[in-house]
């Protein structure tokens, strides 16, 4: 594996500071046990689909992440005992739920102290029996997205696309059903080191958020798909946030968002009671905003000066998967008057949707992603020239990204 003894010595001496990811193909997997011996002492190791024998080869890992790990129940006790001794700082388990060994909660304590990120929908009720949760830094629920299905209609060179299911951006998800013990767990326990909270469920409510606010100073908060979260719960947690995701929260208003005095990154979509007044405050700290399905906030209105607010924000993103076209429905004199405020436009359905007029309005654009069939495009060299000539000199580099549905 190593080309020389000198190189072997050099690599071995740096292993304790290395971060290594191993995703072995079928051929290499046959020799995985031998390969893993070389990396049994590292700073961080990420393993995809490791078997039990590989795990037992590990000696000293500061941070161990196991992806797609499956452990037979007859080996679970020995594997977890081994991991509790070789993992020095943190064990990250994805898609694996630890159960109590022989119904003995004491057997879990060693490994439990090394798990700092809990996936709530896979959390055993046995984990509620511990006394202290001060080492937990992240609590998350699973986010399941609705994927995009596309039909290509035959019979013409244009290859017209038709969505058979309204697509959603990855951040927009369907709610999950949490086990009954999870809301109780969140509303009773304290997590003094909690930095990240991501909840996607109709059972999330103000009681849970108020309890978590007693011990946590969150930096990252994501709340999705709940009609039981109101301004009361959000205000309790928002004061130290740097990143916030609010999606499909029917009861929050501008009042709670206006309390996010340190917010840098915001995703907002499908929050009908948020009019947009909050942007008069948020625009002073926001560096990035993704509008999801809420392009309406750019629309001029009597509550705030949308142009003045959004022109202050360095990154204003929208995914065209959520819209039929780039036109607005509020300015009949200029259907593209909102485009100068956007900096990132993703998933434009086709290059045929981009005209010279549209390109000339993209004065702040930093990223433009569109399908590149290369047939019947509407824009010309003149449109590209106008986009460059009209460009804000402080807008930075333009990234053009192409994608194709096959």
N, C-alpha and C positions, 0 to 999 in steps of 0.2 A: 504493500500500500504506500509506504514512504520510499522515495527514490534513493535516499542515502541515509546513513546513520547520523550525519550532521543535521540533515533536514528533520529527521525523527526527533532528535534532541531539541531542536529549535521549536518544533510544533508542540511537543510535550510540555515544554517550559511555559508556553503561552496558553495552554488549555484552560487553566483556572480562570482566565479572563475572557474566554471565548463564548460567543453565542452561536450554536450550531443547530441547524434544522436538517433532519434526515427523513426523506420521503423516498424509500427504496423501491425500485421496481422488482418484478418477480424474480429476475435473475439474481440481483443483489440480495434479495430477501433470504435466499438459501444460505448466504454467508453472513447474515445479519448479526448473529451471536458473536462471531469473530470480529466483525467490524466494530460493534459497539464496545468491545474491550478497549479500543483505542481512545474512546471518548467517555470513559466511565467516570472521569474527574474533569468537569467543566463548570463554567459559571452558569450558563443557561443552555438547556438541551430541549429541543422540540422533536418528538417522535410521532410518526404517523403509523398507526396500526401495528404497534410493537406486540410481540408475543411475550408470554410469561418468562421464558428463558432469557430474553433480552433484558427485561426489567431487572432480573436477579443479578445481572452482570454489573449493574451500576454501583459505584462506590461513594462518590461525593459530588452532588449537584446542588448548586445554590437555588436555581429555579428550574423546575422540570414541568414541561407541558406535554400532555399525552392526548393526541388527537385520534379519534376513532379507536379507542382502546376497549378491548373486550377481555374480561377476565373470568374464566370458569369459576363457579362458586366454590368448588373444592380447593382452589388455589388462592382464593381471595384473602384469607387470613394471613398466609405466609407472604403474599405480595404486599399487602398493606403494612405489615410489620416491617418488611424490608424497606419500603418507601419512607416510613416514618424515621428510619435511622440514616438513610443516605441523602434525603432531601433536607438541605440546611435551612432554607428560607421559605420557599413557596412551591406548592404543588397545584398545577392547573389541570383540571380534568374536564374534558369536553365530551359530551354524549356518554357519560358513564355515571351511574348512580351507585353510591356506596350504601350498602345495607349493614345492619348490625350483625356482627359475627356471633352466631349462637345466641342471638338476642342479648348480647352483653355490651352495654353502652361503653363500658370501660375500655373495651378493645378498640374503640374508635378514637380515643382521646389523642393518641400520638399523631395520627394522620390528620385529624381534624384541625389541630393547631397550625398545620402547614397549608391548609386550604383557605385562601384569603378572598377568593371570588366565588360566590355561591350562585348557581343556576337554580332559581327558586322552583320552577315547575318540575325539576327532577330531584328535589330535596326531600330526603326521607324525614318522616315525622320524628324519628329518633334524634335528629339534630336539634330539636327544640328542647331537649333535656339538659343541654349544657348550661353552665352558669354564666359563662363569660363569652362575649362576642366582640371584644374590643380589637381583635386582630383582623376582622372582616373589613375589606376596603371596597368591595363591589357586590351589589345585589342586582341580579338580572332575571328577567323572564325571556322566554324564547319569542322571537319575532318571525312570523310566517308571512311571506309576501304572496300576493296573487301574481302569477307569472303571465307574461304577455304571449298571446297566441295570434299568429298572423297568417292570413290566407293570401296567396298570390293568385290573382285572377288571370287566366290565360286568354290569349286572343289578341294581343297587341304588344307593341314594343315598349309601351310605357310601364308594363308590369305593375299595374295599379295595386296598391296595398289596402286591405280592409281588416281592421281589428275585429276579431270575433269576441273579444272580451276586453272591456275597458282596462287598460294597463295601469299599473301603479308603480311609482318609484320605489326603490328598495326600502326607503325609510317609512313608507306607508304600508301598514300591516293589518291583518285581521286579528281580532282579539282572541286570546287563548283563555281556556277555563283552568283556573288554578285549583289545586287540591284544597280542600276546606281548611287544612291546618296552616296554610301559608298566610292568609290574611290575619289569622290569630297570631302567628309568629311575628309578623311585621308590626302589628299594633301593640305588642307587649314587650318585645326585646329592645335593647339599646345597642348601638353600634358606634362607638366613639371615634373609630378610624375610618368610617365610611366616607368615600370620596365620590362614588359613582352609584346612581340608582336609576335603573331602567325597568319600568313597569308597563306591561301591555295587557290589560285585563279589565273587564267590566266590574270586577269586584274591588278594584282599588278605590279608596275613598279618603276623605279628609282626616278621619280618625287615624289612619295609617301614617299619613304625611305629618300630622301633628306630633305623633309619638316619635317618629324618626327625627324630627327637628329638635327634640330635647337633647340629643346627644351628638348629632352630626352637623358638620359644616360642609355640605356637598359642593363639589366643583362641577359635576356633570349630572344633569337630571333629564330623563326622558319619560314622558307620560303619554300614553296612547289609549284611545278607545275606552273612555269612561265618562259616564254622565253623573258620577258621584264625586268628582273632584271639582271643587269650587275655588274661588279666590282665597278663601280662608286657608285651605291646605297648601296652595301654591305659595302664598306669601310667607308662610312659616318656613319654607325651605329655600327661598330664592335669593337671599341677601348676599351669598358668597359665590353664586353660580358664575362660571365662565362660559358654559355651554348648556343650552336648553333646547329640548325637542318637545313641542306640544302638537299633538295630532288627534283630531276627532275628540276634542274635549268640549262638550256642548255648554258647559256652565261657567267657564272662566271668562273674564273680561279684561279690558285694558288696565283696570285697577291693579291686578296682581302683577302683570307684566311690567308695569311702571315701577315696581319695587326691585327690579333686577338691575341694580345700580352698577354691577361689575361685569355684566354680560358682554361676551365677545362674539359668540357664535349662536345663531338662532335658526331653528327650523319651525315654521308655523304653517299649519294647513287644517282646514275644516274645523275652525273654532268660531262659530257664527256670531257669538256675542262680543268678539274682539273687533272694534270698529277701526282701530288704528291710531287712536290718540296717543298710545304708549310710545309710538315711534319718535315723537318729539323728544322723549327722554332717552330712549334706547339708541338713537342714531349717534349720540355723543360718545358711546363706548363700543358699539357693534363694529366688528371688522368683517363679519360675514353673515348673510341672511339667505336662506333658501325659502322661497315662497310656496313651494309645493303646488297646491291647487288654489292658492290665495293671491293670485295676481291682482285682485281687486284693491289691494292695499296701495298699489302704485297710482290708482285712479285719483285724480284731483277731487277733493271733497271739502266740506265746510268745517271739518273737525281739525285738520292739520294740513300743512303744506307738504304734500307727498314728494314733490320734486326736490324741495330743499332738504328733506329728511333723507331720502334714499341716495341723493348725490353725495352725501357725506360718508356713506358706507362703502368700503373698499371693494367688497365682493357681494353682488346681488345676483342670485342664481334662480333659474327656473328650468324645469324639465318639460319639454313640449309633449311628452307622453300624456300629460294631463289636459291638453288643450287640442282643439281641432285645427287651429292655425295660429299664426303670429299676430293676427289683427286684434285690436281691442274693440269693445262694444260700447264705449262711452264717448268717443270723440269722432263724430261723423266727418269732421273736416280733415282729420289726420288719423287714420286707422293705426298708425305706427308711432304715435307720439310718445308712447311709453318705452320704446326700445332704447333710447339714449340712456336710460337709467340702468339697464341690464348689463352685467359684465360677463356672465356665464350662461349660455343657452345650450342645453343638452337635448339630444334625441329629437331633433327636427326630423319629421317622418321621411322627407325626401328632399334632395337638392332642388327639385322642381318647386318647392315651397319658398325658395329664396330668390327674390327679384332684385334688380338694381336699386329700386326704391328702398327695399328693406335693408340691404347692405349699407346704403348711404346713411341710414339712421343709427347704425351700430357704432356710435362714437366712443363708447367705453368698453367695447367688447374685448375680453381677454381669452375666452374659450368659446368656440362655436363647433358643435358636434351635429353632423347630419349624415343621412344615408347617402351613399355615393354610387347610385346606379349608373350615373354618367350619361343618361339618356333623357333628352328633352329638358335639359336644364334651362331655367329662365334667366339667370343672371349672366352678365357679360363682363368683359374686361373693364368696361366703363363703370360698372357697379363696384368692382373691386377697387378701382382707382378712387372712386368717391368715398368709399369706406376708409381708405388710407388718408385721403386729403382732409376729411372731416374729423379725423380721429383726435381725441383729447391727448395732448402731448404727455400727460402724466399717466396714461392708461396702461403702459407697459407693453409686454410682448403679446402678440396674438397667437393662440394655439388653435389650429384647425384640425378637428378629429373626424375621421370617417368611419362609418359602420355600415354593414350590409346584412340584411335579412336573407338567409338562404333557405 
